[in-house]
Amino acid sequence: MEQQATVPRPFAPAPVDVERAEAALIEHYPRLVRLAYLVLPPALGRNRRVLTAHALVQRALPRNRSADSEPVLPAPREAGGSPGDAGYAYVRQRVLRAALDAGRPRGRWQLPRPGQLPPLLPQVWGLRLFPRSGGADELALDQALAALSGPARAAYVLRELELPDDRDVRRLLAAAGAEDPDAALAEAGRLRVPAGSRDVSLLESVEFDPCSLQARPTDLMRRRQHARAALAALAAAVVCGTLLGLPGDGWGSGSAAAPSYARNEAAQQALDPARLTRAAPDAWKRADRLGFAGWPARGDRTGDKDLLRRALAVWARPGRTVQVTATPGTPSGPAAGPPQLLYAGEVDSAVVVLFHDGLRAVRYAESRNGDTGSAALDFARTDAADGGSAAALVLGRTDGNVRYLTAPWVTTAAARDLLEPTAAPEPLHRDADGVTDPLPSPAASGDCRRWTALQLGGHLVTDLAELVPARLTAGAPAAPHDVTTAAERAGWAHTACHLATNRGQGVRAVNSWRFATQALPGAGGTAEWFCTRAETWRGAGSRVLAQFQVPGARAGAPGTVVARAEDSPVCGGREPYVLAGVLWKSRAGTWYALAAGGGDLASVTATGGVRGSAPGPVLAVPARQGARTELTARLKDGRKIAALR
């Protein structure tokens, strides 16, 4: 029997010189800072966690030329380190120990530990720094991590990002000073991980990257009240007065840029509730095109200036307790001028205000009892919205249900289960402001036993865990249209469950196109080929799925995904064609390589493990089980295309 070579695990203490530790710190600095940020207690706030994480990593180098008092543990499992990288293992252990110390309770007369004090370096004045916002799954995971103890949080992070073996995690926790590593691992194992983290760890997203940051100002009103701010303003005035008297192109009247402390008139007006834009009730009837700009202000709190002032102030400068979410590609900065008011009123247990600034829809929510400590702020892109994509906005979510505010031109609303294409839609009640009754949200369900969509007149939309529901269409990419026929609803019944992969991606519309039907060999019936394309508001990040549906499948059974692509124009308006293939076994036990294309295809060719060609858009060639083949097609205009993979 052939013996496998083994690499000894370097658990024994070994000296680490400062040059080697410094090299490891510089090479793996983003990884170490992410580890410190995730383990630090969430009570510090995101801004202080970012600065403290950087400070702990920068202080992790040994003070002497070498350090041999701490054990060297295994390096990470990824390509960023190697099992023999003792320098990284040493620095990682020191960072982990400092981060755990920051979360330990302090006695009454006990001096604070380094991680419990504001960091000396780095320091940022006048700005709050925090990682970019992720999607709904990242937010759920962040809340779940906040509920864990410090050692359990460290155990979960180490297991996901560093050491897949629980034995290694246990030994590293013990070396870092954790009191009960076994209890920490057990607590981490009970964490409910969001469904989106099955393939790639959510901990590797931008939500938990303290090296890719956003900046916001601190409380400007409070800063102006401090004597230090007054002295700084006086010093700035003296400097400006001196420079005004200097010759040349200083800050004189000919300079294009105003001083950095000059106020922006439009930004000041954006904080005044009296300057909010309000559309007339029938403005949408006279508009050149339907969109959010034609929505009137609705709700029973549109005249509450205190509420509107709070909402505008939080939008301009959200505090550290405000939960801010934004769809990918959506800026979360303040309004450039007075926005448009769409809604202000009470929704279940919250008070909600909806704004629109031409580019974004913004939702502000606070507790109904007036507690602003748990306020939330949501952003979603809405530029160039039309009558179908501007048909509704999400007002609130409670207990797995969602309420919508519908557009003023919507005359009927109903709930439709996409998995039951033959069932009639269920009428949905709306109040005088266009607010719907609670509707089960498919975004809150982990299974796919039912997928409830919202039928608004002729438009069909669905909740994908965002502020703006995604519009569902059918037909060829050159002219997608609303889902109206029984065949189109049957196609969506096989596609609906695949919508879960697009949650929180800023999706504007999803089109399902049955691009081919194919008679299967051996009298196997007729199979259907579908292409599903999800397009985003930002114009990038599209997702394409090619599906194969065998004949006789029950209604609601998901189609088999045979190929997929991201950021590809295939199956869209720019490239309205697609080619995909699959290995299929007949009832007689014979394997075939099947291929089908949509668009102006003149022929399809298979090469590699399977060879054959056929005129037209479909191909069926006998093949071996597990055979690999390359598929190409030639369009009628002579161009050659490759199949999706």
C-alpha positions as CSV (number, residue, x, y, z in Angstrom):
1,M,0.0,0.0,0.0
2,E,1.4,3.4,-0.9
3,Q,2.1,5.6,2.1
4,Q,1.0,9.2,2.1
5,A,3.5,11.8,3.1
6,T,2.4,13.8,6.1
7,V,3.3,17.4,7.1
8,P,3.9,17.7,10.8
9,R,1.7,20.3,12.5
10,P,3.9,22.9,14.1
11,F,2.3,23.1,17.5
12,A,5.5,23.1,19.5
13,P,6.9,26.5,20.6
14,A,9.3,28.0,18.1
15,P,11.1,31.3,18.0
16,V,9.7,34.0,15.7
17,D,11.9,36.9,14.9
18,V,10.4,40.4,14.4
19,E,11.3,40.6,10.7
20,R,9.4,37.4,10.0
21,A,6.4,38.5,12.0
22,E,6.4,41.9,10.3
23,A,6.5,40.3,6.9
24,A,3.5,38.0,7.8
25,L,1.6,41.0,9.2
26,I,2.1,43.1,6.1
27,E,1.3,40.3,3.7
28,H,-1.8,39.2,5.5
29,Y,-2.9,42.6,7.0
30,P,-6.5,42.6,5.5
31,R,-7.1,39.0,6.7
32,L,-5.8,39.8,10.3
33,V,-7.9,43.0,10.5
34,R,-11.0,41.2,9.4
35,L,-10.4,38.6,12.1
36,A,-10.0,41.2,14.8
37,Y,-13.1,43.1,13.6
38,L,-15.3,40.0,13.7
39,V,-14.1,39.0,17.1
40,L,-14.3,42.4,18.8
41,P,-17.5,43.0,20.8
42,P,-20.3,44.6,18.6
43,A,-21.1,46.9,21.5
44,L,-18.1,49.0,20.5
45,G,-20.0,50.2,17.4
46,R,-18.8,49.8,13.9
47,N,-16.7,52.9,13.7
48,R,-14.7,52.1,16.9
49,R,-14.5,48.4,16.0
50,V,-12.8,49.3,12.7
51,L,-10.2,51.6,14.3
52,T,-9.6,49.2,17.2
53,A,-9.2,46.2,14.8
54,H,-6.5,48.1,12.9
55,A,-4.8,49.2,16.1
56,L,-4.7,45.6,17.5
57,V,-3.2,44.3,14.4
58,Q,-0.6,47.1,14.2
59,R,0.4,46.4,17.9
60,A,0.7,42.6,17.3
61,L,4.4,42.6,16.5
62,P,6.8,41.3,19.2
63,R,8.6,44.0,21.2
64,N,11.9,42.0,21.2
65,R,13.9,40.7,18.2
66,S,12.4,37.3,18.7
67,A,9.4,35.8,20.6
68,D,9.4,32.3,21.8
69,S,6.9,32.4,24.7
70,E,3.8,31.6,22.7
71,P,3.1,28.5,20.7
72,V,3.0,28.7,16.9
73,L,-0.3,27.3,15.7
74,P,-1.4,26.1,12.2
75,A,-1.6,28.7,9.5
76,P,-4.8,29.3,7.5
77,R,-6.3,26.9,5.0
78,E,-6.4,29.3,2.1
79,A,-3.7,30.5,-0.2
80,G,-3.0,33.6,1.9
81,G,-0.8,31.5,4.3
82,S,0.8,28.1,4.6
83,P,1.0,25.4,7.3
84,G,4.7,26.4,7.8
85,D,4.1,30.1,8.1
86,A,5.0,30.5,11.7
87,G,5.1,34.3,11.5
88,Y,1.5,34.5,10.5
89,A,0.4,32.0,13.1
90,Y,2.2,34.0,15.8
91,V,0.7,37.4,14.8
92,R,-2.7,35.8,14.4
93,Q,-2.6,34.4,18.0
94,R,-1.6,37.8,19.4
95,V,-4.4,39.5,17.5
96,L,-7.0,37.0,18.7
97,R,-5.8,37.3,22.3
98,A,-6.1,41.1,22.2
99,A,-9.6,41.0,20.6
100,L,-10.8,38.5,23.2
101,D,-9.4,40.7,26.0
102,A,-11.4,43.6,24.6
103,G,-14.7,41.8,25.2
104,R,-13.9,40.5,28.8
105,P,-15.7,42.3,31.7
106,R,-13.6,44.6,33.7
107,G,-13.6,44.7,37.5
108,R,-14.4,47.9,39.4
109,W,-10.8,48.8,40.2
110,Q,-9.2,46.9,37.3
111,L,-7.4,48.9,34.6
112,P,-8.8,48.6,31.1
113,R,-7.1,46.3,28.6
114,P,-5.7,47.8,25.4
115,G,-8.7,46.7,23.3
116,Q,-11.1,48.4,25.7
117,L,-9.6,51.8,25.3
118,P,-10.0,54.1,22.2
119,P,-7.0,53.3,20.0
120,L,-4.2,55.8,20.1
121,L,-3.4,55.0,16.4
122,P,-4.9,55.1,13.9
123,Q,-7.2,58.1,14.7
124,V,-9.7,59.8,12.4
125,W,-11.2,63.1,13.4
126,G,-14.5,64.3,12.1
127,L,-15.4,61.1,10.3
128,R,-17.1,57.8,11.1
129,L,-15.7,54.8,9.2
130,F,-17.6,51.6,8.7
131,P,-17.6,48.7,6.2
132,R,-19.8,48.8,3.2
133,S,-23.3,47.4,3.7
134,G,-24.1,43.9,2.4
135,G,-27.4,42.2,1.7
136,A,-30.1,40.7,3.9
137,D,-28.1,37.6,4.6
138,E,-25.0,39.5,5.8
139,L,-27.3,41.6,8.1
140,A,-28.8,38.5,9.6
141,L,-25.4,36.9,10.2
142,D,-24.1,40.1,11.8
143,Q,-27.1,40.1,14.2
144,A,-26.6,36.5,15.0
145,L,-22.8,37.0,15.7
146,A,-23.7,39.9,18.0
147,A,-25.7,37.5,20.2
148,L,-22.8,35.2,20.7
149,S,-20.2,35.5,23.5
150,G,-16.7,36.6,22.5
151,P,-15.1,33.1,22.5
152,A,-18.0,31.6,20.6
153,R,-17.8,34.4,18.0
154,A,-14.0,33.7,17.7
155,A,-14.7,30.0,17.4
156,Y,-17.2,30.6,14.5
157,V,-14.9,33.0,12.7
158,L,-11.9,30.7,13.0
159,R,-13.8,27.7,11.8
160,E,-15.2,29.6,8.8
161,L,-12.0,31.6,7.7
162,E,-9.0,29.9,9.2
163,L,-9.0,26.4,10.6
164,P,-11.6,23.8,9.4
165,D,-10.6,21.3,12.1
166,D,-12.3,21.9,15.4
167,R,-9.3,20.5,17.2
168,D,-7.1,23.3,15.8
169,V,-9.7,25.9,16.7
170,R,-9.9,24.5,20.3
171,R,-6.1,24.7,20.7
172,L,-5.9,28.2,19.2
173,L,-8.7,29.5,21.5
174,A,-6.9,28.0,24.5
175,A,-3.6,29.6,23.5
176,A,-5.4,33.0,23.1
177,G,-6.7,32.9,26.7
178,A,-10.3,31.6,26.1
179,E,-11.5,30.0,29.4
180,D,-13.6,27.2,28.0
181,P,-12.9,26.5,24.3
182,D,-15.3,23.5,24.2
183,A,-18.2,25.6,25.4
184,A,-17.3,28.3,22.8
185,L,-17.3,25.7,20.0
186,A,-20.6,24.3,21.1
187,E,-22.2,27.8,21.2
188,A,-20.8,28.6,17.8
189,G,-22.2,25.3,16.4
190,R,-25.7,26.4,17.4
191,L,-25.6,29.6,15.3
192,R,-28.2,29.7,12.6
193,V,-26.4,30.6,9.4
194,P,-28.4,32.4,6.6
195,A,-29.1,30.3,3.6
196,G,-27.0,32.5,1.3
197,S,-23.7,31.3,3.0
198,R,-23.7,27.7,1.7
199,D,-21.1,28.1,-1.1
200,V,-18.9,31.0,0.0
201,S,-18.7,32.2,3.6
202,L,-20.6,35.4,4.2
203,L,-17.8,36.5,6.4
204,E,-15.7,37.1,3.3
205,S,-18.2,39.8,2.0
206,V,-17.7,43.6,2.1
207,E,-20.1,43.7,5.1
208,F,-17.2,42.4,7.3
209,D,-14.3,44.0,5.5
210,P,-12.8,46.7,7.7
211,C,-10.2,47.6,5.0
212,S,-12.9,48.6,2.4
213,L,-14.7,51.5,4.2
214,Q,-17.3,54.1,3.9
215,A,-17.0,57.5,5.6
216,R,-19.7,59.7,7.2
217,P,-19.4,62.9,9.2
218,T,-19.8,62.8,13.0
219,D,-22.6,64.8,14.7
220,L,-21.9,68.2,13.2
221,M,-24.4,70.1,15.4
222,R,-22.7,68.8,18.6
223,R,-19.2,69.5,17.3
224,R,-20.0,73.1,16.8
225,Q,-20.9,73.4,20.4
226,H,-17.5,72.4,21.7
227,A,-14.8,75.0,22.4
228,R,-12.3,73.1,20.3
229,A,-14.5,73.5,17.2
230,A,-14.8,77.2,18.0
231,L,-11.0,77.6,18.3
232,A,-10.5,75.6,15.0
233,A,-13.0,77.9,13.2
234,L,-11.2,81.0,14.6
235,A,-7.9,79.6,13.4
236,A,-9.4,78.9,10.0
237,A,-10.7,82.4,9.7
238,V,-7.3,83.9,10.5
239,V,-5.6,81.7,7.9
240,C,-8.2,82.6,5.3
241,G,-7.8,86.3,6.0
242,T,-4.1,85.9,5.6
243,L,-4.3,84.0,2.3
244,L,-6.8,86.5,0.9
245,G,-4.2,89.1,1.1
246,L,-1.6,87.0,-0.7
247,P,-0.9,87.6,-4.4
248,G,-1.5,84.9,-7.0
249,D,-4.3,82.4,-7.3
250,G,-5.0,81.7,-3.6
251,W,-8.5,81.7,-2.2
252,G,-9.3,85.0,-3.8
253,S,-12.4,85.9,-5.7
254,G,-11.1,84.2,-8.8
255,S,-10.7,80.7,-7.2
256,A,-13.2,78.1,-8.4
257,A,-13.5,76.2,-5.1
258,A,-15.0,77.6,-1.9
259,P,-13.3,77.0,1.5
260,S,-13.9,73.5,2.9
261,Y,-16.1,74.9,5.7
262,A,-18.5,76.7,3.3
263,R,-22.1,75.5,3.5
264,N,-23.9,74.0,0.5
265,E,-27.3,75.7,0.0
266,A,-29.0,72.6,-1.5
267,A,-27.7,70.3,1.2
268,Q,-29.1,72.7,3.9
269,Q,-32.5,72.8,2.1
270,A,-32.6,69.0,2.0
271,L,-32.9,69.0,5.9
272,D,-36.0,71.3,5.9
273,P,-39.3,69.4,5.9
274,A,-41.1,72.5,4.6
275,R,-39.1,72.2,1.3
276,L,-40.0,68.6,0.6
277,T,-41.4,68.0,-2.9
278,R,-45.0,66.8,-3.0
279,A,-46.6,65.7,-6.2
280,A,-50.3,66.5,-6.9
281,P,-52.8,63.6,-6.5
282,D,-53.3,63.5,-10.3
283,A,-49.7,64.3,-11.4
284,W,-49.2,60.8,-12.7
285,K,-52.0,61.3,-15.2
286,R,-50.2,64.3,-16.8
287,A,-46.7,62.8,-16.7
288,D,-44.7,61.9,-19.8
289,R,-44.1,58.5,-18.4
290,L,-45.2,56.6,-15.2
291,G,-42.7,56.5,-12.4
292,F,-42.1,57.4,-8.8
293,A,-42.0,61.1,-9.6
294,G,-45.8,60.9,-10.1
295,W,-46.6,59.4,-6.7
296,P,-48.5,61.8,-4.4
297,A,-47.6,62.0,-0.7
298,R,-49.8,59.6,1.2
299,G,-50.3,58.5,4.8
300,D,-51.7,59.9,8.0
301,R,-48.4,61.6,9.1
302,T,-47.5,63.6,6.1
303,G,-48.1,66.8,8.1
304,D,-45.9,65.7,11.1
305,K,-42.9,68.0,10.7
306,D,-41.1,66.6,13.7
307,L,-41.2,63.1,12.2
308,L,-40.1,64.4,8.8
309,R,-37.3,66.4,10.3
310,R,-36.0,63.3,12.2
311,A,-36.2,61.2,9.1
312,L,-34.3,63.8,7.0
313,A,-31.6,64.2,9.8
314,V,-31.1,60.5,10.1
315,W,-30.8,60.2,6.3
316,A,-28.1,63.0,6.3
317,R,-26.1,61.6,9.2
318,P,-27.2,58.2,10.5
319,G,-26.1,57.5,14.1
320,R,-24.2,54.4,15.1
321,T,-27.4,52.6,16.3
322,V,-29.2,53.1,12.9
323,Q,-29.4,50.0,10.8
324,V,-28.5,51.0,7.3
325,T,-29.0,48.7,4.3
326,A,-28.5,49.4,0.6
327,T,-28.9,47.3,-2.5
328,P,-25.6,46.7,-4.4
329,G,-24.6,49.7,-6.4
330,T,-26.8,52.1,-4.4
331,P,-25.1,55.1,-2.8
332,S,-26.3,55.7,0.8
333,G,-25.2,59.3,1.1
334,P,-27.4,62.3,1.9
335,A,-29.8,63.9,-0.6
336,A,-28.3,66.5,-2.9
337,G,-31.4,68.6,-2.5
338,P,-35.0,68.5,-1.1
339,P,-36.3,65.0,-1.9
340,Q,-39.9,64.0,-2.8
341,L,-42.2,62.7,0.0
342,L,-44.0,59.5,-1.0
343,Y,-45.5,58.3,2.3
344,A,-45.5,59.0,6.0
345,G,-47.6,57.0,8.4
346,E,-47.9,54.1,10.9
347,V,-47.4,50.6,9.6
348,D,-48.0,47.8,12.1
349,S,-45.6,48.5,15.0
350,A,-43.5,51.1,13.2
351,V,-43.7,54.6,11.8
352,V,-42.5,54.7,8.2
353,V,-41.4,57.5,5.9
354,L,-40.7,57.0,2.2
355,F,-38.7,59.4,0.1
356,H,-37.6,59.6,-3.5
357,D,-34.7,61.7,-4.8
358,G,-34.9,60.8,-8.5
359,L,-32.2,58.1,-8.2
360,R,-33.1,56.2,-5.0
361,A,-36.1,55.2,-3.0
362,V,-35.3,55.7,0.8
363,R,-37.3,54.1,3.6
364,Y,-36.9,55.5,7.2
365,A,-38.6,53.5,10.0
366,E,-38.7,54.1,13.8
367,S,-40.6,52.5,16.6
368,R,-44.2,53.4,17.0
369,N,-43.6,54.4,20.6
370,G,-41.2,57.1,19.6
371,D,-38.0,55.3,20.4
372,T,-35.5,56.4,17.7
373,G,-32.7,54.2,19.1
374,S,-33.7,51.3,16.8
375,A,-34.3,53.4,13.7
376,A,-33.6,51.8,10.3
377,L,-32.7,53.3,6.9
378,D,-33.0,51.4,3.6
379,F,-31.8,52.5,0.2
380,A,-32.7,51.1,-3.3
381,R,-31.9,52.4,-6.8
382,T,-35.0,53.4,-8.9
383,D,-33.5,55.5,-11.7
384,A,-35.4,55.2,-15.0
385,A,-38.3,53.3,-13.4
386,D,-41.4,52.8,-15.5
387,G,-45.0,51.9,-14.8
388,G,-44.2,48.2,-14.2
389,S,-41.1,48.6,-12.0
390,A,-42.6,51.6,-10.1
391,A,-45.8,49.8,-9.3
392,A,-45.1,49.2,-5.6
393,L,-42.7,49.8,-2.7
394,V,-42.2,47.7,0.5
395,L,-43.6,49.5,3.5
396,G,-42.8,47.0,6.2
397,R,-42.0,43.4,7.1
398,T,-43.5,41.6,10.2
399,D,-43.5,37.9,11.1
400,G,-42.6,36.8,7.5
401,N,-45.2,39.0,5.9
402,V,-44.8,42.1,3.8
403,R,-46.9,45.2,3.2
404,Y,-46.7,47.2,0.0
405,L,-47.6,50.8,-0.9
406,T,-49.0,50.6,-4.5
407,A,-48.7,53.2,-7.2
408,P,-51.7,55.5,-7.7
409,W,-52.4,54.1,-11.1
410,V,-52.9,50.6,-9.8
411,T,-56.6,49.7,-9.8
412,T,-56.5,46.1,-8.6
413,A,-54.2,44.0,-6.4
414,A,-54.1,40.3,-5.9
415,A,-51.9,37.5,-4.5
416,R,-50.8,34.8,-6.9
417,D,-48.9,31.6,-6.0
418,L,-46.4,31.1,-8.8
419,L,-46.2,27.4,-8.1
420,E,-49.9,27.0,-8.8
421,P,-50.2,28.4,-12.4
422,T,-53.8,27.3,-12.9
423,A,-55.1,28.7,-9.6
424,A,-57.0,32.0,-9.7
425,P,-55.3,35.0,-7.9
426,E,-56.6,35.9,-4.5
427,P,-57.9,39.5,-4.2
428,L,-55.8,41.6,-1.9
429,H,-57.4,44.4,0.1
430,R,-55.8,47.9,0.1
431,D,-56.7,50.9,2.2
432,A,-57.5,54.4,0.9
433,D,-53.7,55.2,0.7
434,G,-52.9,52.1,-1.4
435,V,-51.4,50.1,1.5
436,T,-52.0,46.4,1.1
437,D,-52.9,43.9,3.7
438,P,-50.0,41.6,4.9
439,L,-48.8,39.2,2.2
440,P,-46.6,36.2,2.9
441,S,-43.1,37.1,1.7
442,P,-41.1,34.4,-0.2
443,A,-37.9,36.3,0.8
444,A,-38.5,35.2,4.4
445,S,-39.0,31.5,3.7
446,G,-36.2,29.0,3.6
447,D,-38.1,26.5,1.5
448,C,-40.1,26.7,-1.7
449,R,-43.4,25.2,-1.0
450,R,-45.2,28.4,-2.0
451,W,-44.0,31.5,-3.8
452,T,-46.4,34.4,-3.4
453,A,-46.2,37.1,-5.9
454,L,-48.1,40.4,-6.2
455,Q,-50.4,40.9,-9.2
456,L,-50.9,44.6,-9.7
457,G,-53.3,45.0,-12.7
458,G,-51.3,43.4,-15.5
459,H,-48.0,43.6,-13.8
460,L,-46.5,40.7,-11.7
461,V,-43.9,41.5,-9.1
462,T,-42.3,39.6,-6.3
463,D,-40.4,40.4,-3.1
464,L,-36.6,39.6,-3.2
465,A,-35.8,41.1,0.2
466,E,-35.4,44.6,-1.1
467,L,-37.3,47.9,-0.9
468,V,-38.4,47.7,-4.6
469,P,-40.0,44.4,-5.7
470,A,-38.7,42.8,-8.8
471,R,-40.9,42.8,-11.9
472,L,-41.5,39.4,-13.6
473,T,-41.9,39.2,-17.3
474,A,-41.9,36.5,-20.1
475,G,-41.1,36.3,-23.8
476,A,-38.1,36.8,-26.1
477,P,-35.4,39.1,-24.9
478,A,-36.1,41.7,-27.6
479,A,-39.6,42.3,-26.3
480,P,-40.3,41.0,-22.8
481,H,-43.9,41.5,-21.6
482,D,-46.1,40.9,-18.6
483,V,-47.0,37.4,-17.7
484,T,-50.5,36.9,-19.0
485,T,-51.1,33.5,-20.6
486,A,-51.4,30.1,-19.1
487,A,-48.3,28.9,-20.9
488,E,-46.2,31.7,-19.5
489,R,-47.5,31.1,-15.9
490,A,-46.7,27.4,-16.4
491,G,-43.2,28.3,-17.4
492,W,-42.8,30.5,-14.3
493,A,-44.0,27.7,-12.1
494,H,-40.9,25.8,-13.0
495,T,-38.7,28.8,-12.6
496,A,-40.0,30.5,-9.4
497,C,-37.9,28.5,-6.9
498,H,-34.7,29.7,-8.7
499,L,-35.6,33.3,-7.8
500,A,-34.1,32.7,-4.3
501,T,-30.6,33.0,-5.8
502,N,-31.3,36.7,-6.6
503,R,-32.3,37.9,-3.2
504,G,-30.7,41.1,-2.1
505,Q,-28.9,41.7,-5.5
506,G,-30.6,44.9,-6.6
507,V,-32.7,43.1,-9.2
508,R,-35.0,45.2,-11.3
509,A,-36.7,42.6,-13.5
510,V,-36.5,38.9,-14.2
511,N,-37.5,37.5,-17.6
512,S,-38.3,33.9,-18.3
513,W,-38.0,32.9,-22.0
514,R,-38.9,29.4,-23.3
515,F,-36.3,29.5,-26.1
516,A,-36.8,26.0,-27.5
517,T,-38.8,22.8,-27.4
518,Q,-37.2,19.5,-28.4
519,A,-38.6,16.1,-29.3
520,L,-36.6,13.6,-27.2
521,P,-35.2,10.4,-28.9
522,G,-36.9,7.1,-28.4
523,A,-40.4,8.7,-28.2
524,G,-39.4,10.3,-24.9
525,G,-41.9,13.2,-25.3
526,T,-41.1,16.9,-25.8
527,A,-38.7,18.7,-23.5
528,E,-38.7,22.5,-22.9
529,W,-35.7,24.8,-22.6
530,F,-35.9,28.0,-20.6
531,C,-33.6,31.0,-20.1
532,T,-34.1,33.1,-17.0
533,R,-32.3,36.5,-16.9
534,A,-32.3,38.7,-13.8
535,E,-31.3,42.3,-14.6
536,T,-30.3,44.9,-12.0
537,W,-31.0,48.5,-11.5
538,R,-27.3,49.3,-11.7
539,G,-26.9,47.7,-15.2
540,A,-24.3,45.2,-14.0
541,G,-24.4,41.9,-12.1
542,S,-27.0,40.3,-14.3
543,R,-27.6,36.5,-13.7
544,V,-28.6,34.1,-16.4
545,L,-29.8,30.5,-15.9
546,A,-30.5,27.9,-18.6
547,Q,-33.0,25.3,-17.6
548,F,-34.0,21.9,-19.0
549,Q,-37.6,20.7,-18.3
550,V,-38.4,17.0,-18.9
551,P,-41.9,16.2,-20.2
552,G,-44.5,15.3,-17.7
553,A,-43.0,17.2,-14.7
554,R,-45.6,18.3,-12.1
555,A,-46.6,21.9,-11.9
556,G,-44.2,23.8,-9.6
557,A,-41.3,21.3,-10.0
558,P,-38.1,23.4,-10.5
559,G,-36.5,23.0,-13.8
560,T,-33.0,21.5,-14.0
561,V,-30.3,24.2,-14.2
562,V,-27.8,23.1,-16.9
563,A,-25.8,26.4,-17.3
564,R,-25.5,29.8,-15.7
565,A,-23.6,33.0,-16.2
566,E,-23.1,36.3,-14.5
567,D,-22.4,39.8,-16.0
568,S,-23.2,38.3,-19.5
569,P,-25.3,40.0,-22.2
570,V,-26.5,36.6,-23.4
571,C,-30.3,36.0,-23.3
572,G,-30.8,39.8,-23.1
573,G,-31.7,42.7,-25.3
574,R,-28.1,43.2,-26.6
575,E,-27.5,39.5,-27.4
576,P,-31.0,37.9,-27.8
577,Y,-29.8,34.3,-28.2
578,V,-28.6,31.4,-26.0
579,L,-27.2,27.9,-26.4
580,A,-27.1,25.2,-23.7
581,G,-26.7,21.4,-23.4
582,V,-27.3,18.5,-21.1
583,L,-26.7,14.7,-20.9
584,W,-30.0,12.9,-20.8
585,K,-30.9,9.2,-20.3
586,S,-33.8,7.7,-22.2
587,R,-36.2,5.1,-20.8
588,A,-34.3,2.4,-22.7
589,G,-31.1,3.3,-20.8
590,T,-29.4,5.1,-23.7
591,W,-27.5,8.3,-23.0
592,Y,-27.8,11.3,-25.3
593,A,-26.1,14.7,-25.5
594,L,-28.9,17.2,-26.0
595,A,-28.5,20.8,-27.1
596,A,-30.8,23.6,-27.9
597,G,-30.5,27.3,-28.7
598,G,-32.7,30.3,-29.0
599,G,-32.5,33.2,-31.4
600,D,-31.5,33.1,-35.1
601,L,-29.5,29.8,-35.0
602,A,-28.7,28.2,-38.3
603,S,-26.9,25.1,-36.9
604,V,-25.6,23.4,-33.7
605,T,-22.3,21.5,-33.5
606,A,-20.9,19.2,-30.7
607,T,-17.2,18.4,-30.5
608,G,-14.9,16.7,-28.0
609,G,-16.2,13.6,-26.2
610,V,-19.4,13.8,-28.4
611,R,-19.3,14.7,-32.0
612,G,-22.2,15.7,-34.2
613,S,-24.1,18.5,-35.8
614,A,-27.5,19.4,-36.9
615,P,-29.2,22.2,-38.8
616,G,-31.6,24.4,-36.8
617,P,-31.6,25.1,-33.1
618,V,-31.6,21.6,-31.6
619,L,-29.3,18.6,-31.5
620,A,-29.5,15.1,-30.1
621,V,-26.4,12.8,-30.3
622,P,-25.8,9.4,-28.6
623,A,-23.2,9.7,-25.9
624,R,-21.5,7.9,-23.0
625,Q,-22.4,8.6,-19.4
626,G,-20.3,11.4,-18.1
627,A,-19.0,12.4,-21.5
628,R,-17.8,16.0,-21.9
629,T,-18.5,17.9,-25.1
630,E,-18.0,21.4,-26.5
631,L,-21.1,23.0,-28.0
632,T,-21.1,25.8,-30.6
633,A,-23.7,27.3,-32.8
634,R,-23.7,29.4,-35.9
635,L,-26.2,32.3,-36.3
636,K,-27.9,33.0,-39.5
637,D,-25.8,36.1,-40.0
638,G,-22.6,33.9,-39.9
639,R,-21.5,34.6,-36.3
640,K,-20.4,31.8,-34.1
641,I,-21.4,31.5,-30.4
642,A,-20.5,29.2,-27.6
643,A,-22.8,27.5,-25.1
644,L,-23.4,28.6,-21.6
645,R,-21.7,26.6,-18.9
